Amino acid sequence: MSADYQVIDAVAVITLNNPPVNGLGLATRTAAVEGIRKAQDDAAVKAIVITGAGKAFSGGADIKEFNSPKAMTEPTLHTLIRTAEESTKPVVAAIHSVCMGGGLELALGCHYRVALPGAQVALPEVKLGLLPGAGGTQRLPRVLGLEAALNMIVSGTPVPSEKLPALFDEVLPAGTDFAGLVQAAVAFASRIADVRPLPKVRERKVDYPNSEAFLQFSRNTVKSVAGPFPAPLECLETVAASVTMKFEDGLAFERERFLHLMQTTESKALRHAFFAEREASKVPDVPGDTPTRKIERAAVIGAGTMGGGIAMNFANAGIPVVLLETKQEALDKGLATIRKNYENTLKKGKLTQEKFDQRLALITGTLDYAEIGQADIVVEAVFEEMGVKEAVFRKLDEVMKQGAILATNTSTLDVDKIAAFTSRPHDVIGTHFFSPANVMKLLEIVRGKATGSDVLATALALSKKLKKTGVVSGVCDGFIGNRMIEQYSRQAGFLLDEGCLPEQVDQAMEKFGFAMGPFRMGDLAGNDIGWYIRKRRAIEKPEIQYSRTADLLCEMGRFGQKTGGGWYDYKPGDRKPYPNQQVNDMIVQHSADLGIERRPIADQEIVERLVYALVNEAAHILEEGIALRASDIDMVYLTGYGFPLFRGGPMFYADTVGLPNVLATIERLAKGRHGDAWRPAPLLVQLAAEGKGFNSR
């Protein structure tokens, strides 16, 4: 059973009990329906209360049952709601903490609702590319009114219970605990036990003056912000049905559109991302009960853009952090940049003065390693050069207390080699933040050969505290994200040699859905970073070929936005890219110097070459065990590299296209210029032959 049943003062209390948020899975639905029927059959019971144990009334459908037969097995959520609604004895929903999705739809099917203040109330299905499928679009407008219900359903944003007085028959005083809620709900149920007829939300009318004009205005608004996602408009049209159709007809229309959205690629992509984010924190040989180390104090080495951003993450999470630099001027500059970033957030109204003061107070600076020795974790964010890293880690090994975690923010270097500079490699881990570190959601957690399980578990827990999506990677050059992006960037360079200009490549990728194309991305990150990596590659792997255009650009001193120009020009205070004729002339001349006759290149070829370069390298990464699962790779690209969310990540996108089709394109490209860059990954060949996808293997 996953619902408890008891009778208090002639009131049956049914408590949903399916941790952590009382998801309405099959066992819970079955127990709830049985509880209502048991109360119906008991002459001593006058009324029924439905509530939820633990941390929620109900968070909605049980995510573990998504895409499984259980979701459609009787009693379905529709059946549970109908059972409550058709009860001949009054049913009262006693709501606390979380009431979302199917949980709210169940509450709307009850005759009465009482709530604690502060409960988060929402119909968030739109965030999974869906719409409320159990009557939410028809019942909520009948309770809240058309406009308020439409706003909640189209946005999916939670609203505190005290701000929804029309939804509840009683909101209890602040400070009431769960026991008090149950007691109050039982008392309320006793008071209305004999009231007839029983009120049903379905019998109410949606009354909104000139509703068609309002709905048309709303359509125009939603279209302008929905982008490639169909769900927001579908939500609007089903809510509109609450005005124009009888309740049962509106319910049938809602169901039809729900089933339609379930089959869209966009919804499948959003659901894939939803599950992928939760899977990313699971490491097979690091169980959930693995002990973690306390992180109460932090230190960051390097007060540059990256170091400052990392320090802000700790402060934002309430963790005191010391920022260490070698020179006072660099430290002052770093601290000033942090203050300016917080001031900008304060001016935008996204930060209160109190929080501003608290966060700045948590960040201090020093030039002395001795002042960071008692930190529980230290993150190194110095220049990406092994000699520099070695000097830092040998010093950290001397000064840091026993049990401190020594983390490197390297984006490509060998974490095992860095760990070997210390006498405690089990304490060393890679924490690869993405710039700007105080904004970007991704945190690549690089597990070295000697990294302790407790260190890895602590890093994963810390990623959540810092509000990051932590994805575990093994050690290799570039880890998951940058190893893949190198192949993407190589192809972008080859496209310049063969006939493209930066603007065309960027526009093709942005039309595909990327936040920005490869050349705009290079200008933002700094073209000198890639230049340094290519110089290292020339020594370590001279057989790998690159276009020389990026090197020629750097030789012109054009490192990107930080120098006012890279592939594009930038004006002060303006991040808009402006094509530079000198750069374009350099690209064309370089083609001539190589003896290449430039040709027109279609956008489709640009997209295929760049995206499939990611996919093929990712298949190698999976084969080698660098990434634990394909969905982890998708999370890296969705949260760190601007891959379009509605396409679900590179591996999900490849599955959508079909791996045989991806392989056929790669094999064709392997016969062209720089065909050696298109060696098909054996895993891709195998899965294509088996008719499987990366995410279904």
Summary of the structure (lengths in Angstrom):
residues: 697
radius of gyration: 28.7
end to end distance: 33.4
largest distance: 93.8
contacts: 2430
relative contact order: 0.06
helix: 54%
strand: 13%
